[in-house]
Amino acid sequence: MIRPASLSEGRGRQEEMQRRGRRLGWLSFALGVVQLAAPGVMRRLGGVDDSARSRAVVPVVGARELVHAAGLLTSRRKGTWAWTRVVGDAMDLTALGVALAHRDGARRRRLVGVTGAVAGITALDLLTAVQATREARTGSAPAGQGLRKGGSVELTATTTIRKPPSEVYAFWRDLENLPTFMAHLEQVRTTGDRTSHWSASAPFGKSVEWDAEITDETPGEKIVWRSTGEAAVPNAGTVRFTPAPDGVSTEVFVVLVYEIPGGAVGKAVAKYFGEEPHQQLDDDLRRFKQVVETGEVVRSDGAPWGKRAREEFPQRPAQPLSDSELAKGADA
């Protein structure tokens, strides 16, 4: 049996890593802007000589911080970018150590203060990098407990919606709204305060049904659910609604764990025919954002029929054309 509590705890740790990574990103951004906009101030605060070398180095360090900021604020791989900050911190501490050996008086005292601050930031960067790396290696294990070996898949996705958490939560909590943006859900019927019956389409024209129950929820913040009974596709999920830094929007974090019929072979075949589950979840959240913000799914001229479009052109991740496809294009 899937353990939604373990799933929720593991996802909570990963969300904390994401938030800490974003805070480090904003710190890098602030440092980079100051070092580029006011390098002279930074040199004086750090007790650095006003030399040609220092005038060249400080802006370079500022540019490096902005690169860290871009990675930490836009990438999901917070651990990788935290390690780049650790490397940068080591370089800074080495340079500060050399400078301390050649300074005395007031300039030395300023350097000692700067070195202490950098050492503190280094400790935070190192802690974040180590924990993020550990989560990346082991974080998905608790969520899959009880699933058949080789047949389970864990999906994660996030989006930001320009609506308050209470409104976004209320839309999701009315489970009968889910088919409006989850492409493979045909119907969700509420059967009780915390129970429901789900039906969904599956690859190759098949369909599956199951009962589900909400096992934990915090109004406006979190919903945790799992399938019950002899579900054809045992599954569990967690969705969290967190206020965004802008004070207006909501960050939505989703985790789904389920078994695909046919185990590992079923996953490979489903992916081959365009039913790539990670892409599905990303697309579903994109539609969720559109529905909540605008009241409808925005459709393009190329796919005007919403769900029906997947029967004609299943979505899949972008990829280069093969040699045979290129040859066909040249012949045409």
C-alpha positions in Angstrom: 0.0 0.0 0.0 1.2 3.5 -0.8 2.0 5.5 2.3 0.8 9.1 1.7 2.2 10.3 5.1 5.7 9.4 4.0 5.0 11.0 0.6 3.9 14.2 2.3 6.9 14.3 4.6 9.4 13.7 1.8 7.8 16.3 -0.4 7.8 18.8 2.6 11.6 18.4 2.8 12.0 18.9 -0.9 9.8 22.0 -0.8 12.0 23.4 2.1 15.1 22.8 -0.1 13.4 24.7 -2.9 12.5 27.7 -0.6 16.0 27.8 0.9 17.5 27.6 -2.6 15.4 30.6 -3.7 16.5 32.6 -0.6 20.1 31.9 -1.5 19.3 33.0 -5.0 18.0 36.3 -3.8 21.1 36.7 -1.6 23.3 36.1 -4.7 21.3 38.6 -6.7 21.7 41.3 -4.0 25.4 40.7 -3.7 25.9 40.7 -7.4 24.0 43.9 -8.0 25.9 45.8 -5.2 29.3 44.5 -6.5 28.5 45.6 -10.0 26.7 48.9 -9.2 29.0 50.1 -6.3 32.3 48.2 -6.5 34.1 51.1 -4.7 31.8 50.7 -1.7 32.4 47.0 -1.6 36.2 47.5 -1.7 36.1 50.0 1.2 33.8 47.8 3.3 36.1 44.8 2.8 39.3 46.7 3.5 40.6 46.0 0.0 43.2 48.2 -1.7 42.0 50.5 -4.5 44.2 48.9 -7.1 43.7 48.0 -10.7 43.5 44.4 -9.8 40.8 44.9 -7.2 38.8 47.2 -9.5 38.8 44.3 -12.0 38.1 41.5 -9.6 35.1 42.9 -7.7 32.8 43.2 -10.8 33.8 39.7 -11.9 32.7 38.4 -8.5 29.5 40.3 -8.9 28.8 38.8 -12.3 29.5 35.3 -10.8 26.9 36.0 -8.1 24.3 37.0 -10.7 25.0 33.7 -12.5 24.4 31.8 -9.2 21.2 33.8 -8.7 19.9 33.0 -12.1 20.5 29.3 -11.5 19.0 29.2 -8.0 15.9 31.2 -8.9 15.0 29.4 -12.1 16.3 25.9 -11.9 14.8 23.0 -9.9 18.3 21.7 -9.4 18.9 23.8 -6.3 21.6 21.4 -5.0 23.8 21.7 -8.1 23.7 25.5 -7.9 24.2 25.5 -4.2 27.5 23.6 -4.8 28.6 26.3 -7.3 28.1 28.8 -4.5 30.2 26.6 -2.2 33.0 26.6 -4.7 32.7 30.4 -5.1 32.7 30.8 -1.3 35.9 28.7 -1.1 37.6 31.0 -3.6 36.5 34.1 -1.6 37.7 32.7 1.7 41.1 31.8 0.2 41.4 35.4 -1.2 40.4 36.9 2.2 42.9 34.7 4.0 45.7 36.0 1.8 44.5 39.6 2.3 44.4 39.1 6.1 48.1 38.1 6.1 49.0 41.4 4.6 46.7 43.8 6.5 46.8 45.4 10.0 44.8 48.0 11.9 41.4 49.1 10.8 41.6 47.4 7.4 42.4 44.1 9.1 39.5 44.4 11.4 37.1 45.1 8.5 38.6 42.0 6.7 38.0 39.9 9.8 34.3 41.0 9.9 33.9 40.3 6.2 35.6 36.9 6.5 33.3 35.9 9.4 30.2 36.9 7.3 31.5 34.9 4.3 32.2 31.9 6.5 28.6 32.0 7.8 27.2 32.1 4.3 29.5 29.3 3.3 28.2 27.1 6.1 24.6 27.8 4.9 25.5 27.1 1.3 27.3 23.8 2.3 24.3 22.7 4.4 21.9 23.4 1.6 24.1 21.6 -1.0 24.5 18.5 1.1 20.9 18.2 2.1 19.7 18.9 -1.5 22.1 16.2 -2.8 20.9 13.7 -0.2 17.2 14.4 -1.0 17.9 14.0 -4.7 19.4 10.6 -4.0 16.9 9.3 -1.4 14.0 11.6 -1.3 11.7 9.5 -3.6 12.2 6.2 -1.7 9.6 6.7 1.1 6.9 7.7 -1.4 7.1 4.4 -3.3 6.8 2.1 -0.3 4.4 -0.7 -1.0 4.5 -0.4 -4.8 5.5 -3.4 -6.9 9.2 -3.3 -7.7 9.9 -1.8 -11.1 6.3 -0.7 -11.7 6.0 2.5 -9.8 6.6 6.1 -10.9 6.8 9.3 -8.9 6.1 12.6 -10.6 6.7 16.1 -9.3 5.7 19.4 -10.8 5.2 23.0 -9.7 3.6 26.1 -11.0 2.8 29.6 -9.8 -0.8 30.9 -10.1 -1.7 34.6 -9.8 -4.5 33.9 -7.3 -4.5 33.7 -3.5 -3.9 30.2 -1.9 -7.5 30.0 -0.5 -9.0 30.4 -4.0 -6.5 27.9 -5.6 -7.1 25.4 -2.8 -10.9 25.7 -3.1 -10.8 25.0 -6.8 -8.7 21.8 -6.4 -10.6 20.7 -3.2 -13.8 20.5 -5.3 -12.5 17.3 -6.8 -15.1 17.3 -9.6 -13.1 20.2 -11.1 -10.0 18.1 -11.7 -11.1 16.7 -15.1 -11.3 20.3 -16.4 -7.5 20.4 -16.5 -6.2 16.8 -16.1 -6.3 15.6 -19.6 -6.7 11.9 -18.8 -9.4 12.2 -16.2 -12.8 11.6 -17.6 -14.8 12.1 -14.3 -14.4 12.5 -10.6 -17.5 11.9 -8.6 -17.7 12.9 -4.9 -19.1 10.0 -2.8 -18.5 11.5 0.7 -16.8 14.3 2.6 -13.4 12.7 1.9 -14.2 10.0 -0.6 -14.6 10.0 -4.3 -14.8 7.8 -7.4 -12.4 8.4 -10.3 -12.4 7.3 -14.0 -9.6 7.9 -16.4 -8.6 7.1 -19.9 -5.5 4.9 -20.4 -3.1 4.2 -23.3 -4.5 2.2 -26.3 -8.1 3.2 -25.8 -8.4 1.5 -22.3 -10.0 3.1 -19.3 -9.5 2.6 -15.5 -11.6 3.4 -12.4 -10.9 3.5 -8.7 -12.0 4.9 -5.4 -10.0 7.4 -3.5 -9.9 9.1 -0.1 -8.4 12.2 1.3 -6.1 11.1 4.2 -4.9 14.5 5.3 -5.7 18.1 4.6 -5.1 21.6 5.9 -7.6 24.1 4.4 -5.8 26.5 2.1 -2.5 24.7 2.4 -2.4 21.0 1.7 -4.4 18.0 0.3 -3.1 14.4 0.6 -5.0 11.5 -1.0 -4.6 7.9 -2.0 -6.5 5.2 -3.8 -8.5 2.6 -1.8 -9.5 -1.0 -2.3 -8.4 -3.0 -5.3 -7.5 -0.1 -7.6 -6.4 -1.0 -11.1 -3.8 1.8 -10.8 -2.8 2.2 -7.1 -1.9 5.8 -6.6 -1.3 8.5 -4.1 -0.7 12.3 -4.2 0.0 15.5 -2.4 -0.7 19.0 -3.4 0.5 22.0 -1.4 -0.5 25.6 -1.8 2.2 28.1 -0.6 2.0 31.9 -0.7 4.4 33.3 -3.3 7.0 36.0 -2.4 4.9 38.6 -4.3 2.2 38.3 -1.7 -0.5 37.8 -4.4 0.2 34.5 -6.1 0.3 30.9 -5.0 3.0 28.3 -5.6 1.5 24.9 -6.2 3.6 21.8 -5.5 2.3 18.5 -6.7 3.6 14.9 -6.2 2.0 11.9 -7.7 3.0 8.3 -7.1 1.3 5.5 -9.0 1.7 2.1 -10.8 1.4 1.9 -14.5 -0.3 -1.4 -15.7 2.4 -3.7 -17.1 5.2 -2.4 -14.8 8.4 -1.2 -16.4 7.4 -2.5 -19.9 4.1 -0.6 -19.6 6.0 2.6 -18.9 8.3 2.2 -21.8 5.4 1.4 -24.3 3.3 4.3 -22.9 6.2 6.7 -23.4 6.8 5.5 -26.9 3.2 6.3 -27.9 3.4 9.8 -26.5 1.8 9.2 -23.1 4.9 10.5 -21.2 3.8 10.8 -17.6 6.1 13.7 -16.6 5.0 15.7 -19.6 1.4 14.9 -18.8 1.7 16.4 -15.3 3.5 19.5 -16.5 0.8 20.0 -19.1 -2.0 19.4 -16.6 -0.6 22.1 -14.2 -0.2 24.5 -17.2 -3.9 24.0 -17.9 -4.7 24.3 -14.1 -3.1 27.7 -14.1 -5.1 28.8 -17.2 -8.4 27.6 -15.8 -7.9 29.3 -12.4 -6.6 32.5 -13.8 -8.8 32.9 -16.8 -11.7 30.5 -16.3 -10.9 28.4 -19.3 -8.1 26.5 -21.0 -6.4 28.6 -23.7 -6.3 26.5 -26.9 -4.2 27.2 -30.0 -5.4 26.9 -33.6 -3.3 23.7 -33.8 -5.1 22.0 -31.0 -8.6 23.7 -30.7 -10.4 20.7 -29.2 -8.7 20.4 -25.9 -8.7 16.8 -24.7 -9.7 15.4 -28.0 -6.4 16.7 -29.5 -4.5 14.0 -27.6 -6.3 11.3 -29.6 -4.7 12.8 -32.8 -1.4 14.2 -31.6 -0.2 12.9 -28.2 2.1 15.4 -26.5 5.7 14.5 -25.9 8.8 16.3 -24.9 10.5 18.3 -27.7 13.3 16.4 -29.5 15.4 16.8 -32.7 14.2 15.3 -36.0 15.6 11.9 -36.8 17.8 11.3 -39.9 14.8 9.6 -41.7 12.5 12.6 -40.8 15.1 15.0 -42.1 15.4 13.0 -45.3 11.6 13.0 -45.8 11.5 16.8 -45.4 14.3 17.2 -48.0 12.4 15.0 -50.5 9.2 17.0 -50.0 
